[in-house]
Amino acid sequence: MDVPALRGLAPVVGTCLRWKYDWVSVERTPPAEAAVALERWLGDVEEHWGVCGQVLEVDDEVVAYVLYAPPGFLPGMGDVPTAPASPDAVVVAELCLLPGTAGLADAKHLLQVMARDLHGRDVQAVEAFGTPRDPSTEATDRCLVPIELLDAVGFTTHRAHDTTPRMRMDLRGARTWKTEVEQALERLVGVVRPASKPGLGSSAVEPRTPLVRSGPRAP
């Protein structure tokens, strides 16, 4: 799964650069160049840190994806009241659900796979900025994850706020997601990879065959 596939979603959901760049850079990026800017960010994170996203496919079509990275790769978080994120945590940078196709249950699967990936990389915790809204309704809200979804996966409030609480899941302690994520998924999940890397296509797999793939780890 590579960035060109994500570009195919742009006419439907748009391309969200919030947090991935400082606000000045985002304002100066023409909409036609947003997908290229996203690819540049993905490539930079993978080169210096490792795999930073997961995608959910149904019948070979991408219906949802989640992106995540350490705080240092998210310079645009400064405008959030509950920022900064903890230095020992990886942050959910974006959760995108294709309207009318993917639901919160699919988003939960993605967050569970993300948690398993990060736990396997000895990351101590993952944090997300919560919202009472559904991020599938507005492209500008995709960096904010529904509070009830974060609660269901195992996050707890780390810094309270009326509209954007910072939620945290400690990956070193009790992991309520572990049993569920090890159960067979009914959709194909793959790794988000920058288009410039060779050999990024998904393997031919029946749509309902459970498969979780992980990319190479950063040194």
N, C-alpha and C positions, 0 to 999 in steps of 0.2 A: 504494500500500500504506500503510494508516494504522494507528494504534494500536487501533481497534476490532477489526481482524483479529488483532492480537496478543492481545487480550483473549480471543478465541475459543480460544486455545491454553492459557489459564490453568488450566482444569479438568484438563488433561493434564500440563502441565509446571510449573504454578505461576507466580507472578510474582516475579522476583528483584530486590530492591532493594539488595543488598549492593554496597558501594562507591559507589553513586550518591548515598547520603545517609550522614551520620554514624550510628554504631550506635545512638545514643539515639533518633534520629528513626525508624530502621527498627523498633526494638523497640516504639515507640509507635504504629506504623501498623497498624490492624486489617487482617486479610487481605482483607476486603471492599473496602478502600480502596487496596490495593496497586496495582491497575491504573491508578487515577487518579494515584497518586504517580509511576508510571512515565511516564505521559503528561506530567505536569508537568515531569519531568526532561528528557524529549525536547524539549519545547517550549522550555525554558530554554537547552539546548545549541544548538538550531538558531538561536534568536534571536541569541545572542551569538557563535556560532562557525560554524555551518553544518550541513550534513547529517552525521548521526552514526550511521548504520546502513544495513545492506543486508539484504534478505530473499530467500529462495529459495522459489519456488513450483513445485509440480508439479500439473498439471491444475487450476489456479486455487486450489489449497490451499497455504497457507504450511506448509512442513515444517522450516524452519530460518531463523535470523537471527543477525546479529552486530551488536553495538553498540560504539562506540568514541568516545573523547573525550580532550581534553587532561587532564593530572592535576588541574588546578584544578577540574574538574567532577566529580571522584571523591573526595570527602572521606572515604569509608569505607575507603580503602586502607591506612590507618595500622596495621591489625592484621596485615599481611603481613610476615613476617620480612625479605623482600628489598626492601621499600618504603624510600624513595619512588622513584617512577619518575623518569627523567631529565627535566629541564625542557624539553628540545628534542623530546620524543617525544609521540606520541599513544598512548593505552593501549587495549588491547582490554578493554572493560568487561563484556562478556557474550557467550558463544557458546552458543546454544540449538539443540539438535537434537531433533526430534520422535521419541520412541522408536519403533522399528520401521519408520520411514519414511525418515529421513535418516541417512546414515552419515558417516564421516570424510572420504570423498572429496568429499561435498557441503560439508562444513565447509572443506575445502581450497579449493574454488571460492570460497566466501564470503570467506575471508581474502585470496585473490588479488585479488578485485574491490575489497575494502577497500584493499589496498596500491596498486592503480592509482588509486583515488579520491584517496588521500592524496598520492601522488606528483604527481598533477595539481594539487594545491593547495600544492605546494612545502613539504610537511611533510618534515622531515629524517629522521625515523625513527619506527618504531612498536615499542612494547614490549608484552609480555604476561607474565603470571605463569603458569609452567608447572606441570603436575601429571602424575603417572603414571596418573591415573584418567581415565576417559571422562566428560566433563561431561554426557552425555545420561542418565546413571544417577541423578544426584542434583541437584535444583534448586539446592542451596546451593553446588555446585561449578561452576556455569556461568561464573563469573568466572575460573576456572582452565582453561587450555587444555592438552590433551595434549602432552607434550614431543615425542613422535614426529611429531605433526602440525606443530608449529612448526618442527621440523628440516626437514621435507619442503618447507615453503613458503619457507624461507630464513632463519629466525631462528637466531641463535647465542646461547650463554649469555653474559649480561652480568654477572650476579652469581650465583654458584653457591649452591645450597642442596639439601639432600637431598629435600625434598618440594615446595618452591615456588620454583624458580629463576626469576630475572627474565631473560627472553629478549628479544633486540633484533634488528630488521632495519633496516639503514641503507638508506634509500630513495635516497640520493645516489650510492651505489656500484653494484657489480655486482648486478643484480636477477634472480635465478634464476626469479622468478615471471613475468617479463615475457612471455616467449614463450608460456607456457601460458595466461596470462590472456587473451591476444589470440586464442587459438583459440576457435572457436565453442562456446559453452556449450549443453548440451542441455536446460536448464531456464531458466525465466524468473527473472531477478534484478531486483529493484526496490529503491527507496530507502525506508527507514523514515522516516515523517513523522508529526508530531503531528496528532491528529484535528482540532484547532482551525483548521488551515490549509485554505483552499478548494482544490478541484480536486485531491484527493489520490488518486483512484482509479487503478487500473492500466488501461492500454489493453488492448483486446481483442486478444490475441495467441495464436496457436496454441501449445499447451503446449511443443512441442519446437522452437519458433522461438528462436534465440539472440537475446537482447536484454539489454543493460546500460544502465540509465538512471541519470542523475545529476541531483540537484536543484540549486537555485541555490546559489552560493557566498556565504559570509559576506563582508561588506564588508572 
